[in-house]
Every structure is written in structure tokens, then in C-alpha cells.
């Protein structure tokens, strides 16, 4: 096998997968064939006379996934480079650039190893299981960054992913992998078979593509929302994130937020949403009612008798004893405390509700594996001084308004976790509210991807998504994933809409990531075949 040919096939797969990935329009179906060149390359390596085939497979798959991942999430470097030196920024960028690619590569390497000992069908089952198990791992461990989960790609054409209400994004990953496998087999059959057999695999591949797509399009056309409207306002203050703390006074920022809210608020408005860290001061949760900022919020919401306000803020909670594993000791006072990236709900009463962001960004908001990697704290501390210091909560929350409306509060990065949001919906949330601050990334595709992924949360749970972003993109997404209204980037504005509440639970909301969990178990079983078969081969007597 010519190494240049192998690299060319690997790069072709990377290009096709990049071309199909959001926010590039109308190219999403390319995901269904994008991995075929890589499968061709691996197949040629397997049946070639080259030495160290396993290493060659690993390097070939590694090229595909490293180039694809980096080209799609290049903006990560922008998000962390402005306030940090180049070395630190580069090291932290390697987490999303390289780690996700490494897990994907490992899945393909395991597939190659398994294929040496089992039938082709079982090897393909292994490929699907290994890949989705790696995706699920990348969603659940301390280095989580599930941005490039294959199923997220269909946020670019959500009309084809309406069955996510049953499967979630891992159903999309399963479809993409199955389609690529059948397309690869069709390619081989077309080159080697004759007559009917030359086209049989192509027909099977067509069915794999057409049946889910047809079901989705029918569901998209036939789905009807129950009419149960409430008026909601989202605010986009467009305050430079690097000016929020110290550059612009807190009083001026609050003035911008309240004036924008009043510009579109109605007497019947039930909810106002302000973005992540909209309140630019640290606030003690126990004494929030006595703060100047809280007085401004109460004065604002008094104009809307049935209204509630949800805003982002950075809060502090103190303890006499370390009640959480993230609690830190203040050496001056002897008191333990936690910092939170939080959401707070205020209404026309003394009641205040808090939610603490729970899915924290590795290396920026939380030091991964804090015990094992404690020696890296000085390095990661350069990212803002709060690494390892942000607290979190173990279960998602539901905010309830005075009138009984339930909303799932979601802060920024958490919008990637369908199962997490589904738990809030199952607990009573009738719509989903994402508050975020995407200004750190600049005018890159990152902000567009983040907004588009929210469409999948709407489909999975059949809930409206309202989104308030500091610098964009803010907007409203209905239960089919259609964008009803959205803002532009870097525009100061407020938007209002009448959204429909929903109390019914989708299959996915009730069951969560069943596909990923089941395939992870299968992946472990199939992976154990590799060392077992290898041991049998070594110990079998020669004749």
C-alpha cells in the first residue's frame, strides 16, 4: 500500500467530514459517506504486505480525526488565547483538538485488531460499538468535550433527525456509522462483483439512508404542537466579555439589561432571560436579598406582575465545614466556600432560586482528575485563577415561576448534554432556557455550532428552547427544531416570542442515552475478544 495514497484517503475523509459539519449549509448528508475513504485505506492496509499494520492503521485514522476535529473546533484556541500566554493556550487547546481525535482513532484501531480474529459482520459491530463507546466516554469523564459527537452533525439539517426524540444524538452516530459501512461495502461490491451482486450492496445502503430520512421527514411534516402559549423575552446586551468585569460599571450593565427588557416586555410576559454572568459582581447566595443588584432586579420585575427573571451570575456559598468536594478554605476567616457559575431566578416575592452550572469545561472551569493532576494546578491557574475552584451540583434543576411554569436552566456548555437536560424535563420543565456567553470565541463558527446544537435538544425533548447569549446568537427554537426567531452576532437587542409549553415526555426524555450505554457494554465484551484470541493463537501448538 503506497503511504501517500493512504494519507490522501485519510485527508479526503477529513475534508468530507469537515464539509458536512455545521455550520456549512446543505452539506450534512455527506456525513453518511464521509468515512468511506478512511475505511478503504484501512482495508488496503489490512491486506497489504506492509509491516506493522496496526501502527499504520492508527496513524492513518489519526490523520483523519485530528485534521477533522481541529478544522471544526479551531475556535477553541481563540477562546483561551486572549488572556493567556501562547504556551498555555496551546497546551489547553490540545485537550479538545487531540483527545477527541485520539479516542476516535482508538476505536478504529480496535476495529482493525478485532477484524483479525472474527467475522466481518462482528468486526463491523465492533466498530460501531467502539466508536460510540468512545463518544460516550468523552461525554462522561473528567476530560469531557462531546462537541464532535457524530450525531451533533445533523443539527445542520434537523429535518432529517426528528427521530432523535427516541434515540438522542447517539442514534445519529449509529446511523452515520451504519451508512458508511454499507457504503464502503457497496463500493467494494461495485468494483469486484458482477450482475445483480454488483448492485445489491448499493440497494441495501440506499435503504439504510432512505428509511430513517423518510421517517424523519414524515414526522417533521406531521408533528403538531399543542397550543399552550406564554410570552418570553430574551436579552442580548452585547457587552464585550473582556470589559464585563471592571471595564464597564455594574450599574451601567444593569441599566442596559433592564432597558432592553422593558423595550419588548409586555404586561403578560412570564419570563425574562439574561445571559450567563449577566450580573457582573460576585454575590453571596445567603445574602443576595441585601445586595444592590438584587434591589435593581426587584424594582425591574415589579412592573410585570406575573413575570420572573432568570439571570446568570457568579455566586459564592460559604460553609462552616467542607460540605462539597470542591469547597476551599479561606485561610483568613477559616470559612469554607464555593464559587459557582450560576443561574438565579427572581420574581415578585422574596423567593430566590439558584442553579449551579454542573458540566464544567475541563482545564478552564475545572481541573480534570484533581487528585492525580494536582501538580498542574499552577499551569491551569493561568486560565483565570478558578480552575478546580468552581463548584457544581450533582443533579439538574427546574425553576418554577409563581404561576407554576417549569423551566430547565442550562448554562452554556451544558447544552451539549441531552440526557442531563432530559432529566430536568422529566422532573417538570416545560421548556428549556440556555443562557450563555459565546463572546470569548469571537466571530467564529463556534458560536454558530453552539446555537445549532440547541435544535437537537428541542427535538429530543419536544420542548421549546429559548436562548439568551451575551453577544449572540440569541433566539427561539420550537419543538421541531425550527428557528423561529434569532439575533445577529454582536448586536445589542432583545427578542420576544409566544412559546408553547409541553408536558408530554418523549421516549428519549424518559430513557436517556440507552444506545450509548448498551453499545459501551458490547464494546467492552468485543474488546476482550482481542487479547483472548491472541492468547489462544500464541498457545495453540503448531503441527
ChimeraX attribute file (.defattr): number of C-alpha atoms within 10 A of each C-alpha:
attribute: neighborCount
match mode: 1-to-1
recipient: residues
	/A:1	13
	/A:2	11
	/A:3	13
	/A:4	9
	/A:5	11
	/A:6	23
	/A:7	18
	/A:8	18
	/A:9	24
	/A:10	28
	/A:11	22
	/A:12	18
	/A:13	26
	/A:14	25
	/A:15	18
	/A:16	21
	/A:17	28
	/A:18	24
	/A:19	21
	/A:20	22
	/A:21	26
	/A:22	24
	/A:23	22
	/A:24	14
	/A:25	11
	/A:26	13
	/A:27	18
	/A:28	23
	/A:29	18
	/A:30	17
	/A:31	26
	/A:32	24
	/A:33	21
	/A:34	24
	/A:35	27
	/A:36	25
	/A:37	22
	/A:38	28
	/A:39	22
	/A:40	18
	/A:41	22
	/A:42	26
	/A:43	14
	/A:44	16
	/A:45	23
	/A:46	19
	/A:47	10
	/A:48	12
	/A:49	10
	/A:50	13
	/A:51	9
	/A:52	9
	/A:53	17
	/A:54	16
	/A:55	10
	/A:56	19
	/A:57	27
	/A:58	19
	/A:59	16
	/A:60	25
	/A:61	30
	/A:62	22
	/A:63	21
	/A:64	26
	/A:65	25
	/A:66	21
	/A:67	20
	/A:68	24
	/A:69	21
	/A:70	21
	/A:71	16
	/A:72	21
	/A:73	19
	/A:74	17
	/A:75	20
	/A:76	23
	/A:77	20
	/A:78	18
	/A:79	17
	/A:80	21
	/A:81	20
	/A:82	13
	/A:83	13
	/A:84	13
	/A:85	12
	/A:86	12
	/A:87	10
	/A:88	15
	/A:89	21
	/A:90	16
	/A:91	13
	/A:92	20
	/A:93	23
	/A:94	14
	/A:95	17
	/A:96	24
	/A:97	24
	/A:98	16
	/A:99	18
	/A:100	27
	/A:101	23
	/A:102	18
	/A:103	20
	/A:104	23
	/A:105	24
	/A:106	19
	/A:107	25
	/A:108	24
	/A:109	24
	/A:110	22
	/A:111	26
	/A:112	23
	/A:113	21
	/A:114	24
	/A:115	19
	/A:116	14
	/A:117	16
	/A:118	16
	/A:119	11
	/A:120	12
	/A:121	10
	/A:122	14
	/A:123	20
	/A:124	20
	/A:125	17
	/A:126	27
	/A:127	25
	/A:128	24
	/A:129	29
	/A:130	28
	/A:131	28
	/A:132	28
	/A:133	26
	/A:134	22
	/A:135	26
	/A:136	21
	/A:137	20
	/A:138	21
	/A:139	18
	/A:140	14
	/A:141	12
	/A:142	18
	/A:143	21
	/A:144	21
	/A:145	24
	/A:146	19
	/A:147	23
	/A:148	19
	/A:149	22
	/A:150	23
	/A:151	23
	/A:152	26
	/A:153	29
	/A:154	27
	/A:155	25
	/A:156	24
	/A:157	18
	/A:158	24
	/A:159	21
	/A:160	22
	/A:161	31
	/A:162	29
	/A:163	23
	/A:164	25
	/A:165	22
	/A:166	20
	/A:167	23
	/A:168	31
	/A:169	30
	/A:170	23
	/A:171	21
	/A:172	22
	/A:173	25
	/A:174	20
	/A:175	20
	/A:176	25
	/A:177	25
	/A:178	21
	/A:179	24
	/A:180	24
	/A:181	21
	/A:182	24
	/A:183	26
	/A:184	23
	/A:185	20
	/A:186	23
	/A:187	17
	/A:188	15
	/A:189	17
	/A:190	17
	/A:191	10
	/A:192	10
	/A:193	13
	/A:194	10
	/A:195	8
	/A:196	8
	/A:197	13
	/A:198	17
	/A:199	16
	/A:200	16
	/A:201	20
	/A:202	20
	/A:203	14
	/A:204	16
	/A:205	21
	/A:206	15
	/A:207	14
	/A:208	19
	/A:209	20
	/A:210	12
	/A:211	10
	/A:212	17
	/A:213	17
	/A:214	13
	/A:215	14
	/A:216	19
	/A:217	17
	/A:218	14
	/A:219	17
	/A:220	20
	/A:221	10
	/A:222	9
	/A:223	13
	/A:224	10
	/A:225	14
	/A:226	11
	/A:227	10
	/A:228	10
	/A:229	12
	/A:230	15
	/A:231	18
	/A:232	23
	/A:233	27
	/A:234	30
	/A:235	33
	/A:236	33
	/A:237	27
	/A:238	21
	/A:239	20
	/A:240	16
	/A:241	16
	/A:242	13
	/A:243	11
	/A:244	17
	/A:245	14
	/A:246	10
	/A:247	11
	/A:248	14
	/A:249	14
	/A:250	17
	/A:251	14
	/A:252	9
	/A:253	17
	/A:254	18
	/A:255	13
	/A:256	18
	/A:257	25
	/A:258	20
	/A:259	15
	/A:260	20
	/A:261	25
	/A:262	16
	/A:263	12
	/A:264	17
	/A:265	24
	/A:266	16
	/A:267	11
	/A:268	13
	/A:269	20
	/A:270	23
	/A:271	24
	/A:272	26
	/A:273	28
	/A:274	30
	/A:275	31
	/A:276	26
	/A:277	24
	/A:278	29
	/A:279	24
	/A:280	21
	/A:281	16
	/A:282	14
	/A:283	20
	/A:284	17
	/A:285	18
	/A:286	11
	/A:287	11
	/A:288	16
	/A:289	16
	/A:290	10
	/A:291	12
	/A:292	10
	/A:293	18
	/A:294	16
	/A:295	12
	/A:296	14
	/A:297	18
	/A:298	18
	/A:299	13
	/A:300	19
	/A:301	22
	/A:302	14
	/A:303	14
	/A:304	20
	/A:305	14
	/A:306	17
	/A:307	25
	/A:308	26
	/A:309	21
	/A:310	25
	/A:311	24
	/A:312	28
	/A:313	23
	/A:314	22
	/A:315	25
	/A:316	20
	/A:317	16
	/A:318	19
	/A:319	15
	/A:320	10
	/A:321	13
	/A:322	15
	/A:323	13
	/A:324	14
	/A:325	9
	/A:326	17
	/A:327	21
	/A:328	22
	/A:329	16
	/A:330	11
	/A:331	8
	/A:332	6
	/A:333	7
	/A:334	12
	/A:335	15
	/A:336	19
	/A:337	23
	/A:338	21
	/A:339	22
	/A:340	24
	/A:341	21
	/A:342	23
	/A:343	28
	/A:344	20
	/A:345	21
	/A:346	21
	/A:347	24
	/A:348	21
	/A:349	11
	/A:350	8
	/A:351	11
	/A:352	14
	/A:353	16
	/A:354	20
	/A:355	23
	/A:356	26
	/A:357	23
	/A:358	21
	/A:359	25
	/A:360	25
	/A:361	18
	/A:362	21
	/A:363	23
	/A:364	20
	/A:365	22
	/A:366	22
	/A:367	24
	/A:368	21
	/A:369	13
	/A:370	15
	/A:371	8
	/A:372	8
	/A:373	10
	/A:374	12
	/A:375	10
	/A:376	13
	/A:377	16
	/A:378	11
	/A:379	14
	/A:380	23
	/A:381	17
	/A:382	16
	/A:383	20
	/A:384	12
	/A:385	14
	/A:386	18
	/A:387	23
	/A:388	23
	/A:389	18
	/A:390	24
	/A:391	26
	/A:392	21
	/A:393	13
	/A:394	9
	/A:395	11
	/A:396	19
	/A:397	24
	/A:398	25
	/A:399	23
	/A:400	17
	/A:401	21
	/A:402	16
	/A:403	10
	/A:404	9
	/A:405	17
	/A:406	23
	/A:407	25
	/A:408	26
	/A:409	31
	/A:410	30
	/A:411	27
	/A:412	22
	/A:413	21
	/A:414	19
	/A:415	24
	/A:416	24
	/A:417	19
	/A:418	21
	/A:419	22
	/A:420	20
	/A:421	26
	/A:422	26
	/A:423	21
	/A:424	24
	/A:425	29
	/A:426	19
	/A:427	15
	/A:428	22
	/A:429	25
	/A:430	25
	/A:431	27
	/A:432	29
	/A:433	22
	/A:434	26
	/A:435	31
	/A:436	29
	/A:437	26
	/A:438	26
	/A:439	23
	/A:440	19
	/A:441	19
	/A:442	16
	/A:443	16
	/A:444	15
	/A:445	17
	/A:446	23
	/A:447	22
	/A:448	17
	/A:449	21
	/A:450	21
	/A:451	25
	/A:452	25
	/A:453	22
	/A:454	26
	/A:455	27
	/A:456	32
	/A:457	30
	/A:458	25
	/A:459	29
	/A:460	30
	/A:461	33
	/A:462	30
	/A:463	30
	/A:464	27
	/A:465	27
	/A:466	26
	/A:467	31
	/A:468	33
	/A:469	29
	/A:470	29
	/A:471	29
	/A:472	29
	/A:473	24
	/A:474	26
	/A:475	26
	/A:476	27
	/A:477	26
	/A:478	21
	/A:479	26
	/A:480	27
	/A:481	28
	/A:482	18
	/A:483	17
	/A:484	11
	/A:485	14
	/A:486	18
	/A:487	20
	/A:488	13
	/A:489	20
	/A:490	18
	/A:491	15
	/A:492	18
	/A:493	22
	/A:494	26
	/A:495	23
	/A:496	22
	/A:497	18
	/A:498	14
	/A:499	22
	/A:500	18
	/A:501	23
	/A:502	22
	/A:503	15
	/A:504	15
	/A:505	18
	/A:506	21
	/A:507	15
	/A:508	22
	/A:509	25
	/A:510	15
	/A:511	16
	/A:512	21
	/A:513	22
	/A:514	16
	/A:515	20
	/A:516	25
	/A:517	17
	/A:518	13
	/A:519	21
	/A:520	22
	/A:521	14
	/A:522	17
	/A:523	23
	/A:524	14
	/A:525	13
	/A:526	21
	/A:527	18
	/A:528	11
	/A:529	15
	/A:530	18
	/A:531	12
	/A:532	12
	/A:533	15
	/A:534	13
	/A:535	11
	/A:536	10
	/A:537	12
	/A:538	10
	/A:539	9
	/A:540	8
	/A:541	7
	/A:542	6
	/A:543	3
